[in-house]
Amino acid sequence: MEKDLFAPRPPMGWNSYDYYDTSVTEADVRRNAAYMAANLRAFGWEYVVVDIQWYARRPNAKRDRYQYIPFGDLSMDGFSRLLPDPERFPSSRGGAGFAPLAEYVHSLGLKFGIHIMRGIPRAAAQNHAPVPGTDVTADEIADPADVCRWNPDMYGVRDCEAGQAYYDSLLELYAGWGVDFIKCDDICNTANQGEPTERSRAGRHEMRMLRRAIDRCGRPIVLSLSPGPALLDMAEEYARDANMWRVTDDMWDRWDHVRNMFDRCRLWQGRTAPGRYPDCDMLPLGVIGGGFMDERTTRLTPDEQRTLMTLWCVFGSPLMLGAEMTKMDDFTLSLLTNEEVLSLLPPENVRGEYEHTRERIIWQLETPDGRWYLAVFNLTEEPRRISCPAGSPDVWTGLPPTGVLPPHGCALLRIE
């Protein structure tokens, strides 16, 4: 199946990382999935994604020293493939993997996703574990010189027939579980820095191998690549092999992160298409930073939150929420359920930058049904007056199109 057919719009969903970090449990996922089904599904939110280290046993046992414990205890089958930690995900016991949890999520009318790290577990290479469908072992396809600089769980996989067989076996397993979405980390920009280096592209062959494995598994699975910043000279490869690719490093609840995203969106503007989406990263809204971080309500002001949501939708980015949804307040819920704002997401919209200065940005776009909008952003620390006599009241606040924008605020105006 062509990948644009099962991701015709930018994916919208929830990811466990911003609240739970490495500590998420099955109960947490079920609770948030139930909230999404009851409150957000009707507005297009559908993916429930279990983020990093779901396979790690006691992942926070040394949190005072490590986010990811070197050579930690990992749950794994006999074929070098990681499995859910049975203590945190009890329904996975007996070889069930994520199938029971995926079945629950599907029963709510939602879709299920997981985070993976590029490569093969270092423990599998150490143990000479077999690679399914081959007569070789994990140490023969592992590249010991290729280790993620921030998570030591994996070795890179060599570009060889047995390496492809390993990825094929992974996707066969995930398809059997009912996985609909994969976020693969340490692959989009493996140096995880702005200026491209040879190290930045270390994962490009594994990106292609993963794409082949998805195509062969018989299940439509959305592929998301992390971390950024994505490399412009690899834009065609990202579009060929993935559905989403991160244009930034981790996005958090800081105005400088939001401000920087305007420049990144400018670089990637016009590259969205059905099934192919530059990704501005997760929405740091609502209550985040739980788990073994400091729980907090987002530090972005209400105006900054509206600016963020407007930019993501005007640009055409996927929308992945990181909050603990059961602690959602009315304001955050209103941001996520504004139907007119969300209607701007389809990638076939005609988008164009009208003005881009250090103080103000104006983007214009046309929807497929012929509606025209102006998104006006005030990037300064002071209120700024705008005047758009042909515009309707602001989609967010209902305020007149001629008035004052607050610092870091925006107005989304439909042009009559």
RODO-2510 file (C-alpha; in nm, 4 decimals, decimal comma):
residues 416
     n   res          X          Y          Z
     1     m     0,0000     0,0000     0,0000
     2     e     0,1313     0,3466    -0,0865
     3     k     0,2202     0,5293     0,2334
     4     d     0,0313     0,8445     0,1338
     5     l    -0,2923     0,6436     0,1308
     6     f    -0,2788     0,5641     0,5028
     7     a    -0,1561     0,9078     0,6117
     8     p    -0,3561     1,1415     0,3867
     9     r    -0,3521     1,4108     0,6564
    10     p    -0,0817     1,4997     0,9094
    11     p    -0,1126     1,2426     1,1909
    12     m    -0,2682     1,3638     1,5161
    13     g    -0,2275     1,1866     1,8470
    14     w    -0,0632     1,1499     2,1880
    15     n     0,2893     1,0442     2,2805
    16     s     0,3902     0,9477     2,6326
    17     y     0,7343     1,1145     2,6449
    18     d     0,6663     1,4733     2,7558
    19     y     0,4943     1,3587     3,0733
    20     y     0,6287     1,0098     3,1454
    21     d     0,9773     1,0101     2,9931
    22     t     1,0993     0,6456     3,0315
    23     s     0,8543     0,5546     3,3088
    24     v     0,5228     0,5001     3,1261
    25     t     0,3151     0,1957     3,2193
    26     e     0,0295     0,0073     3,0601
    27     a    -0,2153     0,1630     3,3042
    28     d    -0,0966     0,5109     3,2026
    29     v    -0,1427     0,4341     2,8336
    30     r    -0,4894     0,2876     2,8831
    31     r    -0,6004     0,5856     3,0907
    32     n    -0,4840     0,8380     2,8325
    33     a    -0,6280     0,6369     2,5441
    34     a    -0,9678     0,6343     2,7142
    35     y    -0,9509     1,0118     2,7554
    36     m    -0,8626     1,0617     2,3899
    37     a    -1,1464     0,8416     2,2733
    38     a    -1,3978     1,0295     2,4875
    39     n    -1,2788     1,3859     2,4277
    40     l    -1,0552     1,4190     2,1210
    41     r    -1,1270     1,1402     1,8723
    42     a    -1,4192     1,3302     1,7178
    43     f    -1,1755     1,6108     1,6255
    44     g    -0,9289     1,3858     1,4404
    45     w    -0,6965     1,2784     1,7225
    46     e    -0,6321     0,9065     1,6824
    47     y    -0,2763     0,7835     1,7571
    48     v    -0,1678     0,6606     2,1016
    49     v     0,2114     0,6190     2,1043
    50     v     0,4240     0,4509     2,3743
    51     d     0,7563     0,6314     2,3732
    52     i     1,1097     0,5380     2,4673
    53     q     1,2389     0,2367     2,6630
    54     w     0,9178     0,0376     2,7005
    55     y     1,1484    -0,2651     2,6958
    56     a     1,3694    -0,1529     2,9876
    57     r     1,3343    -0,3168     3,3288
    58     r     1,3471    -0,0631     3,6120
    59     p     1,4569     0,2113     3,3702
    60     n     1,4752     0,4786     3,6406
    61     a     1,6691     0,2799     3,8983
    62     k     1,9743     0,5079     3,8547
    63     r     1,7950     0,8265     3,7591
    64     d     2,0282     1,0410     3,9653
    65     r     2,3059     0,9453     3,7212
    66     y     2,1479     0,8295     3,3948
    67     q     1,8447     0,8872     3,1818
    68     y     1,9322     0,5665     2,9933
    69     i     2,1268     0,3142     3,2011
    70     p     2,4331     0,1800     3,0163
    71     f     2,3869    -0,1922     2,9517
    72     g     2,0635    -0,1881     3,1483
    73     d     1,8398    -0,4920     3,1847
    74     l     1,6269    -0,5173     2,8698
    75     s     1,3353    -0,7471     2,7923
    76     m     1,4144    -0,9376     2,4729
    77     d     1,3097    -1,2487     2,2820
    78     g     1,5496    -1,5134     2,1501
    79     f     1,5837    -1,3404     1,8125
    80     s     1,7407    -1,0074     1,9138
    81     r     1,4020    -0,8316     1,9285
    82     l     1,3032    -0,6137     2,2236
    83     l     0,9797    -0,6869     2,4106
    84     p     0,7659    -0,4808     2,6514
    85     d     0,8803    -0,4899     3,0136
    86     p     0,6311    -0,7341     3,1697
    87     e     0,6336    -0,5513     3,5027
    88     r     0,5159    -0,2244     3,3496
    89     f     0,3077    -0,3862     3,0741
    90     p     0,1563    -0,6942     3,2389
    91     s    -0,0665    -0,7868     2,9436
    92     s     0,2513    -0,8538     2,7429
    93     r     0,3395    -1,1618     2,9479
    94     g     0,3513    -1,5022     2,7857
    95     g     0,4872    -1,3725     2,4586
    96     a     0,1836    -1,1540     2,3849
    97     g     0,3948    -0,8423     2,3378
    98     f     0,1942    -0,5278     2,2735
    99     a    -0,0913    -0,7148     2,1053
   100     p    -0,3349    -0,6921     2,4024
   101     l    -0,2668    -0,3217     2,4573
   102     a    -0,3019    -0,2504     2,0844
   103     e    -0,6293    -0,4422     2,0830
   104     y    -0,7596    -0,2235     2,3662
   105     v    -0,6588     0,0952     2,1853
   106     h    -0,8208    -0,0290     1,8647
   107     s    -1,1402    -0,1118     2,0563
   108     l    -1,1683     0,2603     2,1348
   109     g    -1,1566     0,3495     1,7656
   110     l    -0,7948     0,4671     1,7945
   111     k    -0,4578     0,3585     1,6537
   112     f    -0,1550     0,2260     1,8405
   113     g     0,2093     0,3261     1,8061
   114     i     0,5504     0,2600     1,9598
   115     h     0,8910     0,4268     1,9777
   116     i     1,1980     0,2327     1,8670
   117     m     1,5689     0,3072     1,8532
   118     r     1,7539     0,2557     1,5277
   119     g     1,9657    -0,0588     1,5272
   120     i     1,9982    -0,3860     1,7157
   121     p     2,0396    -0,4277     2,0944
   122     r     2,4011    -0,4307     2,2064
   123     a     2,3075    -0,7093     2,4481
   124     a     2,1926    -0,9222     2,1535
   125     a     2,5307    -0,8746     1,9853
   126     q     2,7111    -0,9604     2,3096
   127     n     2,5064    -1,2814     2,3404
   128     h     2,5449    -1,3764     1,9715
   129     a     2,1669    -1,3998     1,9420
   130     p     2,0338    -1,5427     1,6134
   131     v     1,8864    -1,3254     1,3418
   132     p     1,5565    -1,4769     1,2164
   133     g     1,5649    -1,6192     0,8653
   134     t     1,9438    -1,6267     0,8481
   135     d     2,2399    -1,8350     0,9623
   136     v     2,4146    -1,5344     1,1147
   137     t     2,4059    -1,3861     1,4629
   138     a     2,3475    -1,0348     1,5917
   139     d     2,7184    -0,9586     1,6389
   140     e     2,7761    -1,0131     1,2647
   141     i     2,5262    -0,7459     1,1554
   142     a     2,5963    -0,5002     1,4377
   143     d     2,8337    -0,2086     1,3828
   144     p     3,0124    -0,1559     1,7171
   145     a     3,1468     0,1789     1,5979
   146     d     2,7916     0,3115     1,5585
   147     v     2,6306     0,3836     1,8951
   148     c     2,3759     0,6589     1,9591
   149     r     2,5480     0,9440     2,1419
   150     w     2,2681     0,9854     2,3982
   151     n     2,1154     0,6365     2,4394
   152     p     2,3538     0,3380     2,4614
   153     d     2,0990     0,0591     2,4091
   154     m     2,1755    -0,0178     2,0447
   155     y     2,4412    -0,0745     1,7809
   156     g     2,3757     0,0383     1,4269
   157     v     2,2895    -0,2352     1,1755
   158     r     2,5177    -0,2931     0,8793
   159     d     2,3832    -0,2479     0,5266
   160     c     2,3674    -0,6146     0,4301
   161     e     2,1176    -0,8883     0,3489
   162     a     2,1130    -1,0238     0,7043
   163     g     2,0655    -0,6706     0,8371
   164     q     1,7573    -0,6349     0,6184
   165     a     1,6344    -0,9718     0,7457
   166     y     1,6603    -0,8373     1,1005
   167     y     1,4437    -0,5337     1,0164
   168     d     1,1994    -0,7578     0,8306
   169     s     1,1653    -0,9723     1,1433
   170     l     1,1028    -0,6623     1,3562
   171     l     0,8197    -0,5436     1,1343
   172     e     0,6725    -0,8911     1,1135
   173     l     0,6571    -0,8869     1,4947
   174     y     0,5142    -0,5341     1,5152
   175     a     0,2529    -0,6021     1,2476
   176     g     0,1471    -0,9087     1,4440
   177     w     0,1018    -0,6921     1,7524
   178     g    -0,1216    -0,4515     1,5588
   179     v     0,1158    -0,1533     1,5522
   180     d    -0,0052     0,1377     1,3362
   181     f     0,2704     0,3936     1,4008
   182     i     0,6462     0,3723     1,4575
   183     k     0,8598     0,6596     1,5826
   184     c     1,2186     0,5633     1,5059
   185     d     1,4851     0,7562     1,6940
   186     d     1,8532     0,8240     1,6242
   187     i     1,7883     0,8106     1,2503
   188     c     1,6721     1,1452     1,1088
   189     n     1,9889     1,3289     1,2142
   190     t     2,2206     1,0923     1,3979
   191     a     2,4548     1,3706     1,5099
   192     n     2,1538     1,5531     1,6573
   193     q     2,3003     1,8938     1,5743
   194     g     2,2350     2,1777     1,3336
   195     e     2,5353     2,1704     1,1022
   196     p     2,5381     1,8484     0,8952
   197     t     2,8368     1,6183     0,9286
   198     e     2,9084     1,2709     0,7972
   199     r     2,7948     1,1457     1,1371
   200     s     2,4569     1,3174     1,0780
   201     r     2,3784     1,0696     0,7995
   202     a     2,4852     0,7458     0,9700
   203     g     2,1282     0,6160     0,9732
   204     r     2,0362     0,6769     0,6090
   205     h     2,0746     0,3114     0,4990
   206     e     1,8737     0,1906     0,8007
   207     m     1,6003     0,4379     0,7107
   208     r     1,5749     0,2651     0,3738
   209     m     1,5854    -0,0820     0,5317
   210     l     1,3067     0,0127     0,7673
   211     r     1,0985     0,1402     0,4766
   212     r     1,1441    -0,1913     0,2909
   213     a     1,0477    -0,3866     0,6023
   214     i     0,7286    -0,1832     0,6472
   215     d     0,6375    -0,2323     0,2826
   216     r     0,6862    -0,6093     0,3205
   217     c     0,4993    -0,6577     0,6493
   218     g     0,1511    -0,6276     0,5014
   219     r     0,0270    -0,3655     0,7480
   220     p    -0,0030     0,0118     0,6892
   221     i     0,2332     0,1609     0,9481
   222     v     0,3109     0,5315     0,9685
   223     l     0,6865     0,5942     1,0009
   224     s     0,8078     0,8951     1,2001
   225     l     1,1805     0,9853     1,2101
   226     s     1,3599     1,1521     1,5029
   227     p     1,5466     1,3487     1,6178
   228     g     1,6080     1,6624     1,4191
   229     p     1,7042     1,8985     1,2901
   230     a     1,6324     1,7206     0,9611
   231     l     1,8858     1,7838     0,6849
   232     l     1,7576     1,9736     0,3837
   233     d     1,9870     1,7857     0,1475
   234     m     1,8117     1,4625     0,2542
   235     a     1,4597     1,5972     0,1969
   236     e     1,3893     1,3637    -0,0948
   237     e     1,5093     1,0611     0,1034
   238     y     1,2879     1,1488     0,3995
   239     a     0,9889     1,1916     0,1679
   240     r     1,0637     0,8606    -0,0046
   241     d     1,1097     0,6517     0,3083
   242     a     0,9046     0,8131     0,5871
   243     n     0,5725     0,9800     0,6625
   244     m     0,7125     1,2321     0,9133
   245     w     1,0586     1,3698     0,9889
   246     r     1,1588     1,6034     1,2681
   247     v     1,2791     1,9483     1,1642
   248     t     1,3994     2,0303     1,5164
   249     d     1,5588     1,8827     1,8250
   250     d     1,3251     1,8244     2,1209
   251     m     1,0622     2,0974     2,1457
   252     w     0,9785     2,2182     2,4967
   253     d     0,7633     2,4847     2,6621
   254     r     0,9929     2,7802     2,6047
   255     w     0,9245     3,0849     2,3896
   256     d     1,2689     3,0683     2,2285
   257     h     1,1832     2,7169     2,1066
   258     v     0,8589     2,8426     1,9534
   259     r     1,0309     3,1470     1,8033
   260     n     1,2997     2,9293     1,6472
   261     m     1,0330     2,7133     1,4842
   262     f     0,9307     2,9975     1,2534
   263     d     1,2761     2,9863     1,0961
   264     r     1,2654     2,6073     1,0633
   265     c     0,9199     2,6184     0,9068
   266     r     1,0428     2,8766     0,6606
   267     l     1,3192     2,6362     0,5502
   268     w     1,0766     2,3442     0,5048
   269     q     0,7753     2,5355     0,3756
   270     g     0,6117     2,3828     0,0697
   271     r     0,7513     2,0311     0,1238
   272     t     0,4346     1,8768     0,2681
   273     a     0,2320     1,6334     0,0585
   274     p    -0,0077     1,3484     0,1383
   275     g     0,1859     1,0968     0,3449
   276     r     0,4952     1,3213     0,3677
   277     y     0,5212     1,5740     0,6510
   278     p     0,8045     1,7819     0,7982
   279     d     0,7383     1,7526     1,1724
   280     c     0,7649     2,0400     1,4234
   281     d     0,7711     1,7910     1,7144
   282     m     0,5314     1,7413     2,0013
   283     l     0,2983     2,0012     2,1495
   284     p     0,4273     2,0958     2,4986
   285     l     0,0806     2,1936     2,6196
   286     g    -0,1192     2,1111     2,9303
   287     v     0,0432     1,9247     3,2217
   288     i     0,3842     1,7865     3,1286
   289     g     0,7112     1,6890     3,2971
   290     g     0,5768     1,4151     3,5209
   291     g     0,7371     1,0769     3,5568
   292     f     1,0842     1,1433     3,6969
   293     m     1,0909     1,5065     3,5852
   294     d     0,9190     1,8022     3,7544
   295     e     0,5464     1,8009     3,6842
   296     r     0,4273     2,1398     3,5659
   297     t     0,1631     2,3152     3,3637
   298     t     0,3203     2,4379     3,0405
   299     r     0,5319     2,7505     3,0852
   300     l     0,3987     2,8965     2,7588
   301     t     0,1508     3,1788     2,8048
   302     p    -0,2005     3,1398     2,6582
   303     d    -0,1004     3,3712     2,3708
   304     e     0,2145     3,1683     2,3049
   305     q     0,0108     2,8476     2,3053
   306     r    -0,2287     2,9881     2,0443
   307     t     0,0719     3,1002     1,8384
   308     l     0,2196     2,7505     1,8565
   309     m    -0,1034     2,5778     1,7514
   310     t    -0,1589     2,8260     1,4692
   311     l     0,1929     2,7826     1,3321
   312     w     0,1779     2,4018     1,3426
   313     c    -0,1566     2,4002     1,1580
   314     v    -0,0712     2,6688     0,9025
   315     f     0,2588     2,4929     0,8274
   316     g     0,0881     2,1525     0,8043
   317     s     0,2836     1,9731     1,0775
   318     p     0,1660     1,6532     1,2471
   319     l     0,0127     1,7203     1,5890
   320     m     0,1344     1,4979     1,8726
   321     l     0,0344     1,5967     2,2253
   322     g     0,2689     1,5177     2,5142
   323     a     0,0495     1,6052     2,8133
   324     e    -0,1072     1,3837     3,0769
   325     m    -0,4505     1,4078     2,9197
   326     t    -0,6488     1,3158     3,2299
   327     k    -0,5221     1,6444     3,3847
   328     m    -0,6363     1,8529     3,0873
   329     d    -0,7901     2,1920     3,1665
   330     d    -1,0623     2,3609     2,9632
   331     f    -0,8271     2,6066     2,7938
   332     t    -0,5929     2,3348     2,6681
   333     l    -0,8881     2,1294     2,5481
   334     s    -1,0194     2,4322     2,3575
   335     l    -0,6838     2,4625     2,1771
   336     l    -0,7023     2,0998     2,0646
   337     t    -1,0656     2,1036     1,9518
   338     n    -1,0940     2,4246     1,7492
   339     e    -1,2361     2,2720     1,4334
   340     e    -1,1679     2,5695     1,2073
   341     v    -0,8003     2,5791     1,3052
   342     l    -0,7636     2,2021     1,2633
   343     s    -0,9285     2,2220     0,9206
   344     l    -0,6164     2,4016     0,7940
   345     l    -0,4058     2,0863     0,8286
   346     p    -0,4593     1,9051     0,4941
   347     p    -0,1321     1,9370     0,3036
   348     e    -0,2903     2,0289    -0,0280
   349     n    -0,3617     2,3772     0,1076
   350     v    -0,1856     2,6508    -0,0882
   351     r     0,0536     2,8158     0,1571
   352     g     0,2738     3,1160     0,1074
   353     e     0,4742     3,3530     0,3198
   354     y     0,3561     3,7100     0,2868
   355     e     0,5952     3,8831     0,5254
   356     h     0,8826     3,7644     0,7450
   357     t     1,0694     4,0089     0,9676
   358     r     1,2224     3,9956     1,3142
   359     e     0,9077     4,1566     1,4536
   360     r     0,6169     4,0167     1,2543
   361     i     0,5342     3,7204     1,0337
   362     i     0,2302     3,6913     0,8087
   363     w     0,1420     3,3673     0,6323
   364     q    -0,1401     3,3280     0,3837
   365     l    -0,3093     3,0086     0,2739
   366     e    -0,6011     2,8815     0,0718
   367     t    -0,7981     2,5710     0,1675
   368     p    -0,9183     2,3179    -0,0929
   369     d    -1,2726     2,4562    -0,0686
   370     g    -1,1524     2,8086    -0,1545
   371     r    -1,1300     2,9712     0,1883
   372     w    -0,8456     3,2201     0,2384
   373     y    -0,6747     3,2911     0,5704
   374     l    -0,4063     3,5211     0,7050
   375     a    -0,2078     3,4160     1,0115
   376     v    -0,0443     3,7205     1,1728
   377     f     0,2215     3,6639     1,4422
   378     n     0,3707     3,9223     1,6782
   379     l     0,7223     3,8069     1,7690
   380     t     0,8077     4,1056     1,9860
   381     e     0,7887     4,1761     2,3575
   382     e     0,5435     4,4619     2,2998
   383     p     0,1803     4,4847     2,1780
   384     r     0,1565     4,5489     1,8012
   385     r    -0,1339     4,6930     1,6060
   386     i    -0,2678     4,5101     1,3007
   387     s    -0,5246     4,6168     1,0437
   388     c    -0,6972     4,3771     0,8054
   389     p    -1,0339     4,5298     0,7076
   390     a    -1,1166     4,2368     0,4774
   391     g    -1,0676     3,9821     0,7547
   392     s    -1,3233     3,8159     0,9752
   393     p    -1,2820     3,8182     1,3551
   394     d    -0,9923     3,6170     1,4936
   395     v    -1,0707     3,2440     1,4772
   396     w    -0,9334     3,1951     1,8303
   397     t    -1,0759     3,4861     2,0274
   398     g    -1,3431     3,6476     1,8100
   399     l    -1,1660     3,9824     1,8387
   400     p    -1,1966     4,2267     1,5455
   401     p    -0,9368     4,2005     1,2637
   402     t    -0,8240     4,5549     1,3298
   403     g    -0,6724     4,5853     1,6734
   404     v    -0,3716     4,5013     1,8900
   405     l    -0,1811     4,1749     1,9097
   406     p    -0,0294     4,0959     2,2505
   407     p     0,3409     4,0057     2,2854
   408     h     0,4093     3,6631     2,1280
   409     g     0,0450     3,6531     2,0192
   410     c    -0,1260     3,5853     1,6883
   411     a    -0,4467     3,6335     1,4988
   412     l    -0,5906     3,3871     1,2493
   413     l    -0,8185     3,5768     1,0137
   414     r    -1,0465     3,4401     0,7467
   415     i    -1,0460     3,6712     0,4438
   416     e    -1,3983     3,7448     0,3269
***
